[in-house]
Amino acid sequence: MKMKKFIFTLAVIFLTVISYSQNTSPSFTNKDPKNPDRFRNNSLSYNLSGTTQYLGISYDRIFSKWSSVEVGLGILSIGVGVKVYMLKIQNNKFNYHTGITSLYCGDPLENSSIKNYLPLGVSYLLKDGLIFAADIGPITSYNMGSKSRNFGVYGNLKAGVRF
């Protein structure tokens, strides 16, 4: 029953982001690959933590000038997250964000766990397509074997390419 509530909550967050992402600015609709000022909405990144427990890769999709969704696959983990940007997302500027990230960790040495993370961070999107990001925030972890709940601090470092 808890897993159904968890999946339902993620679905509501995802659908909310999509519904608010329909209003785009001209910079987000400029898809001409010959135009150096076009905005790249997709990215593939290497992650240290974040949507992956240890190391992994993630795919980000910027849906509007204020929000993005991220899906990650890593060593013994899979995760999904939503980011909301405090100011309009721009190239060659620091973009501050918050959001929620949930991940499932299937560690064979420990019991599997579900972790929910509230990041507060910064991204830097270069005009040539590179992205660098870091965030930190509180995390809650539910160990499915021992039925215990833990709280702590979690972080993320990311480097990738936008397309």
Secondary structure, DSSP 8 states (H G I E B T S, - for coil): -HHHHHHHHHHHHHHHHHHHTS---HHHH---TT-TT----EEEEEEEETTSSSEEEEEEEEEETTEEEEEEEETTEEEEEEEEESS---TTSEEEEEEEEEEEE--SSS--EEEEE--EEEEEE-TTSEEEEEEEEEEEEEETTTTEEEEEEEEEEEEEEE-
